């Protein structure tokens, strides 16, 4: 840290914005004050399992909090969960997520670390991989770690509890995931771990294990989960409701413009740190889209895309969107023209959808592989590549 770093209380006012869980505020205030007085930065970490090749807007809510710590002079580690990705964390899911191959994990991790610096300070960010220590554990080490936690507490985790009570499968190795993630904190001896709100259980396991290893327990801090394009579930590439931060700027802009007004209101504070202006929702949505394109591409590109959008997006200059073959309502949703399948159905049935000039009112009409022009309403136009 430097002499110009703000006092602990000033840091708190910024760091607590958008926080859902904090265990505990008192400890955070004490450590920030000690760090300020001694000019000794805190060690902050956040883990990301490379289960898909792209970082999306949902990830950036957490990454922006990491960046705030960086701006206050603290040391931030971007932890790649290349070893934990072999298990697959079922958080928020009702079915076991299949593990990835080492090759898939390596490819995904490579894009993660490249894209992370669209938000984080490259020079101030340390990249680590949890295979550094987890791959070296022997079976006796695993038994020792497992002995530090009991099944009753493991079943307090929401998704485990729901699956257990409904008679759905919980594989034994899934119980190892929170322990492995918790051991990351033991190995790294961090002061604070950041995560999404759905990770609160796992983060507290790390706090518990650190105490069992006679280490000062980490502070746990979580941020709100960003709801995806469908307006229902958290943003996830596997659910098809995400916007990748490396997507072409026009596709990113168009997808943001497709979200409901209600979703826009939720995205504003999460992604921009301010409230949306509700008197003119369409103008507010354009501002949201422009600022996000500027953040992940450039202000000049954002200005060009905004002008393109307001000009009506000429057919010979339309953004391209790739989608899978299927019923039209699904394609309209996946193209980013509707926030959910039901909204897509409604737009189709109301006559607001044209495919290569043909108005289609049957939501179940199947589009085969090919190239189409998709118009939804007066504003949404893309070149559709159905594969």
Secondary structure, DSSP 8 states (H G I E B T S, - for coil): --TTS--HHHHHHHHTTTEEEEETHHHHHHHHHHHHHHT---EEEEEE---SS--BHHHHHHHHHHHHHHHTT-EEEEEE-TTGGGT---TT-SS------HHHHHHHHHHHHHHGGGTS-TTTEEEEETHHHHTT--HHHHHHHHTTS-HHHHTTSHHHHHHHHTT----TTHHHHHHHHHHHHHHHT-SEEEEEGGGHHHHHHHHHHHHHTTS---EEEEE---B-TTSSSB--GGGT---BTTS-HHHHHHHHHTS-HHHHHHHIIIIISS----TTHHHHHHHHHHHHHHHHT-HHHHHHHHHHHHTT--GGG--EEEE-SEEHHHHHHHTTS-SSHHHHHHHHHTT-EEETTEE---TT-EE-SEEEEEEETTTEEEEEEE-
